[in-house]
Amino acid sequence: MKRTLPYLLLVVVFGLSTLNSVHAQEGSQHGAGADDGMQRHDHALLAQGSHAGSAQPDLPKVESEVRRINTRANTVSLRHGEIPNLDMPPMTMVFQVADPSLLEGLAVGDEVLVTFGRIDGAYTVLSVEPMQ
């Protein structure tokens, strides 16, 4: 009895530690946070192709006005309407651009329709097309 108790305790501790590590691996594989799923979704949208003028089918086109363009940083400042998919009210702010070619042909003051998403936590312009 004196010999089996330490072995039994060792088996229980080893079993619990193994169970805990398996649970931790499952959490990291399935995405522990809500942002992880959003980032994967945004990357999938980019894989479908985000070109100027081709908005993603399930993303709303938001009326916006170009305020500033920074081609070095691949950013654009936009005065935009409500962005429903990001729960963002109308405002003016700077956005990353998913593809630098989206900035080509844009000028300050242009009225455009824009789709937005989140990529690696940053609010990002996914598509731009001129308003008609």
Sequence and secondary structure as in RCSB ss.txt:
>XXXX:A:sequence
MKRTLPYLLLVVVFGLSTLNSVHAQEGSQHGAGADDGMQRHDHALLAQGSHAGSAQPDLPKVESEVRRINTRANT
VSLRHGEIPNLDMPPMTMVFQVADPSLLEGLAVGDEVLVTFGRIDGAYTVLSVEPMQ
>XXXX:A:secstr
 TTHHHHHHHHHHHHHHHHHHHHHHHHHHH SSHHHHHHHHHHHHHHH  BTTB  TTS  EEEEEEEEETTTTE
EEEEE  BGGGTB SEEEEEEESSGGGGTT  TT EEEEEEEEETTEEEEEEEEE  
